[in-house]
């Protein structure tokens, strides 16, 4: 029980990687605060998590004995995040872990000079500024208790470039920069900040199919051809499973990584070593 007695906030907890990390935290003894927008966003061409999925994540966590607080909150809304954090602090008395997982991966299929301003702003506002807002919301609590772990979910796109995905690449590079700056700002108060960079993570089948279809469309290739190329592009010829990333998140949340801060942990099956 690596996280016994700890309270963890997970954003984007309704499904996928957020759910896997939340359940892994619960399995290791943490109580959970589960946040998600629970609505689709215009401009994102695949379904986001819904209220039923968030409730299912909560049930899975409770199945491991965790106390769970569920809130619908938009990471673009600092006031909503602060309200959720205040509720969590009032309920549990402390906040030990923040997993900034909420994000979108809306493929544009456009070179940088053809991306429209609304599309660019949405990507930055959710994927980068959302992590900053949630960190801001928990910062004073963690620094006052002189303990805490902020884990920002970046991406291999935070380490390398991808053609026709400038908004996503810029946001995820920014998440790594935010992580390093936060690590230095919070270090004197014994609060750590690290980034996780997953490779291509397997998602819910229906969502994954929609995402791959949109990416294939944006690249103007047949879906089946793209799916095969997508897997073959991975050195280990497999997508990353959510539990693989969750295991790394548990370690970063635990006292076993108490001297690890400002680091970028890559879980990509060797993709970025090519």
Buried (B, 14 or more C-beta within 10 A) or exposed (E): EBBEEBBBBBBBBBBBBBBBBBBBBBBBBBBBBBBBBBEEBEBBBBBBBBEEBBBBBBEBBEEBEBBBBBBBBBBBBBEBBBBBBEEBBEEBEBBBBBBBBBBBBBBBBBEBEEBEEEBBEBBBBBBBBBBBBBBBBBBEBBBEBEBBBBBBBBBBBBBBEEEBBBBBBBBBBBBBEBBBEBBEBBEEBBBBBBBBBBBBBBBBEEBBBBBBBBBBBBBEEEBEEBBEEBEEEBBEEEBBBBEBBBBBBBBBBBEEBEEBBBBBBBBBBEBBEE
